[in-house]
Structures are given as C-alpha cells and as structure tokens.
Amino acid sequence: KERRPRKQNAPMAGIGAMAFALGPPPPVSVGGALPVPLQGTASPVVSGGLGSVAGAAHQTPENLPHIRAAGTAAVFAAAGIAAVSLRRRHGHYQGLRKGRRAAVVAAKAAGKGRAPGRLASSSARQATASSAEGATVMEEAPPRARAGQPRRRTVVEAPQAAAAQSAPAWREKHWFPVASILELDPIRPTPVRIDGLDLVIWKIPGKDGEDAWQVFADMCPHRLAPLSEGRVEPKTGKLQCAYHGWEFDACGTCTRIPQVTEEASVKMRENPRADAISFPAEVGFNVLWVWLGESDPKGHPRELIEGTPLDGQVFFSTYTRDLPYGYDSLIENLLDVSHIPFAHHGLQGTRDDAAPITMPVPTVADTQPEHETEHKAKHTEDLITFSFEDRTMGMNRQSNFYLRSPFFFYYYGKFSAPDGKTAEYEKFAARRGYEADEGVPFRLQVLCIPVSPGFSRIILMNAKSPGKDDLQSKLPRWVGHLFANRFLDSDLAFLHYQERNLRFAPRSADEWQRGYYMPAESDRSIGAWRQWLAKEGARCVIDGPGSVLPPSPLRREELLDRFTQHTAHCVSCREALEGIDFWQKSAAAAGLGALALDRLAIGPTPLWLAGEIFAVVAVAVMARVKEEFYFKDYEHYKT
C-alpha cells in the first residue's frame, strides 16, 4: 500500500472532556483569498521541485501545508485540573504527483528534416514552458539504455518543461545527480525535474543493487500523460501508465497495450514510437545519477572521489531539499565561508565567532573544449579549488574546497584549539568521537542540482571514517533532517530575494560585478565561481530564458514550506510523521478512556488522573514536533 501522510487530522476539542473529532479539516487558504491556480499553471514556489514540478492540480492554496493552533481551557470535573486543548488544521500536499503540463508538446513525423539515426539537436530541449508550442522531433536514434546493457531505440526527444540552467556542454560531459535512494519510496514512481527536464524515477520491485533504479522522461508515448501518476505493477514488475495501462520495462520498451489483442499488440510494440524515453542511470554514494547527453556516458559518478580524502569513506545518510532560489545562488552561498557566524547563529557557532578570514586567490581550471583531456572528461581533476582559515563554534578551522564537477564539491580540513582553550577543544573532540591529539576533521560533501529558473535542489551527504561513529550516525534519519531543515531555513529567505536583487535593472545576472561590492579576501571564492560560470556559458547567468525568475511567493509559509520542499518526498520523514500522528491520536484516546473511568469512579482515581495528565502532555508535545515537518519561521532578530 502506498505510504503517504494521512489526510485526516485529530483536532482536540478539549482534552479535559476527551472528546475529539476525527476527520479532514475544511480547506483554509493561507493568507486569505489567494486565487486557485488554473490547471497547468505552476505555483511560483513549488514549481520545479522534486515531486512537485508543474503540478497545478495539487498546488492550490488549500493544499499548501499550514498549521493553525487555538486553545480552549477545559476543567477535569473529577480532578479539577485545567488542560489546554489543541486544535490543529492543516491541508496536505497530495504526495509526489504532478498535474498536466502547462503546454503539451506535440510530436512531428519521425525523422523529418534530419538524418536517420540521430536525435534532435539539443536546442529542441532548450525551449521553455512559455514556448512549448514548438514540436518535439521524433527520429530513429541510438539507444538510451543503462551503460553495459543492450542498446535499444529511442524515438522521442524529451521536452524541456522549463528553461535549462546548465551550460550547453555539461549534458555531454557530466553525470547529473537526481535523488538520494535513501529518501526515495521504492514502491512509487517519483517525479523530479532536472535542468528543466521532467523525469520519473522508479524501482524494479524485488530487485536490489545499482541497476534496480530507472529514470524515464515523465511522459507516456501514447497520449503524453505523466508516468509519475502511474504505478509499478507488482505482477509484472513494469512501470504502468495510469491513463490507459500501457506498461514499460527497465529499458523503456513497451511490453503491454491492453486495448488490443496480444497479436496486434506485438506488431504495435515493434514500432519504436511505443517506447518510453529512458536515460542511463547509475548509483554512487547512495545517490541516483542520470546521463542526459546524447552521447554514450563517460565514466562513472564514483570517479568523482577517486584519489581524494573521501575515497574509502562511508556515506551513511543524506538530506535532500528543494530550494526557492537558483543553482548559481545555491553554490555561491555554499562557497561563502564568511556568512556562517551570522546567517547560522546558534546553529553552527555564534556571531562572536566572526574574525578576519584568510583566503589565497582560488585556482580555476581551464575546461574549454580545446584544452579538454580524457582525464578531465572523467571528472578526476578539480574545477575550482581554494583554501581558507577562519573560526567557527569557538574553534579555529583550516580547510580546502574542491569543486569536482558542476554539481559536486567537498570541503576537507581540520579544527584546532585556539590559544588557551585546550580543555574546550578536548570536549569539542570528545563530542565528535575523536581524541584531541588526533585532530577533529572538518568534512562537508554537497550535491547541487539545477532544477529550473529560480529553483535548485541540494543533497547533503554525510560521510564517516570506517569504524568511527558519531552522534549523527546513531540518530534516526528523520531527526537529522529536522535539524537540517532549521539550518537551511536560516538563510533561505534572503537568498531567495538576493538573487532577484541581482537581476533588477540596471543589474543582471551576467553583470554581477556591478551589483556586488566584494573587497574582502573571503569574497574571492564568490568571484571565482561567477567567473567560472560565465566562462562555461551556464544559462542561469546569461541574459535569456535561463536567468528569468518567477514571481516571489506572497507569504513566508510558502517560501519556507518544509513539507513541499522536503517532507513530501522523504520516505523517512513521511513515515515518522505518520507514526507521530498515530501516537498522538492514541494518547488522546487513552486520555479519553482515563477520563471516562475517572468520572465513573471505576478503579483507582489517582491512576486515571495521572493518565489524563500524561495524555495532555503527550498530545501537546507531539503537536509541536509535527509542526517541524511543515513550517517554522526563522526570524533573525529573535536569535
């Protein structure tokens, strides 16, 4: 049975009376009378996210997560104890489903105007949703099977649902990270947008290993319905379109057309137009990667860490979140080492950690095609590197930064004790499972994914040395995700508006020097990143469709919407939320039973009174925890 957040909530109408109603709350609009988007119109916040791209049918204000709390006091008649009741009403995002696209891309006659055996040019994939009237070219083409599998025919070019953010050459040079397999639900097709392309991820049932996960274009070849609305048929192990029941195997080959006889179906399925568009996919570091280029895949994602300090490390958990700011702003922020004491005050160090930062001039690799080598094509050299020294969490830190591909980088360094703080450093090391004399390493591994203009996706990868266990590796995964939500919330709002300020006239994304004033050494990493993007020709920083941002949301509940951005597509957090909801209702039911027995004077009254008090506390605590999965505002002036 498909796992998803419960649609029903349990409003408490006075724990004192222990009478509560079970049932869906009436729809409530966040912020008043917001217009319901027309079908096919993407919400300005959730469009472009994992499981929420172009999904107008599920992105009405009624479905935006929100929480309202009101309390009414009730008196325990027998015990005379007042208890506060909680009434929770929230709409639920309907899982990882998409509505129909804003414009359906029609297909032209196969091979029209092109040489046989070749796909349409990449320019066909660069059309934005606003110009989706352009047709997708259909041709005989080399297969898009997984590396090492038999080649098959692919006849339809995947349409661009939004403007691409990457440089034109990246799809032919780099693997694109898609999603963490630790957070994906293996029994459901998951829609995801990568670089403006709508894709669907699904897993062959009963199969484990790297070749169990498949990536298709989210479009059935029959009538172009999104395959992510379908299901994985357990009897056949195939991906089934929910519209007419067509089924597809791991290579995208159509295996069933239920509307005709088997004999007729065989002939129809021989036509390559019956096949879904499949892409080569690999798993590395518990992350699913996809090859979007028309050429054969180059290398393997695991080569990204070969010969680095991460080689041999154990990647034990991940955290994914869709963010309402672009790919260029995401990496720019993560290269900014000087914002930590202020933007993340109280989460990683404090404002008192601010100190002069030393940073030599970063090294930027020459990645132009005329200087490209096979060694670089396999991602075994760094694109940008720099070192720095700063202070955080009261400790000195020296670290190096390495950009290994446009989508993957890591920091590697060590903490050291400030002068006269040896005892504090020993405690700092012990909390992280290290001895002070061996040094405490600093590691940060991040994947940054272009989604669409104004949207990006981050995947934090946690690694540890073999045999080393720290507190993070022992906690339930969802607990770590709640802290990561808080951490990203702390600078999410001003990053969203910062990139818009950069593009307001007379400034523009490709003229960042006119907008930024960066005189300090700590700003050198930002300049190196912006210069490298421009040299690569990344469309997110070039004047054009790739740098045009959608409108900002009207309310902070939409901007900081944890449920849509993370919880809805994380299997660990959804299961935790379901479990908390179950135990909250159970505690309320137990309290109701205790109150009834108390009022009827059946059994020991002190025991029932203790049960009533426990129920009140348990329901209130779990209600507060549930809020963490939906929305929590972050206001710096209160920290």
PyMOL commands that set and color helices and strands:
alter all, ss='L'
color gray80, all
select helices_A, chain A and resi 56-58+61-63+122-126+129-131+170-172+210-212+227-229+262-270+272-274+301-305+327-335+337-343+351-353+369-371+374-377+422-431+436-438+471-474+477-503+509-515+521-536+539-541+545-547+556-559+562-565+567-569+571-599+605-627+636-638
alter helices_A, ss='H'
color red, helices_A
select strands_A, chain A and resi 73-75+82-84+107-110+136-138+176-180+190-194+197-203+213-217+231-233+238-240+247-248+254-256+278-279+281-284+287-290+314-323+363-364+384-392+395-405+408-416+440-452+455-464
alter strands_A, ss='S'
color yellow, strands_A
deselect
rebuild
show_as cartoon
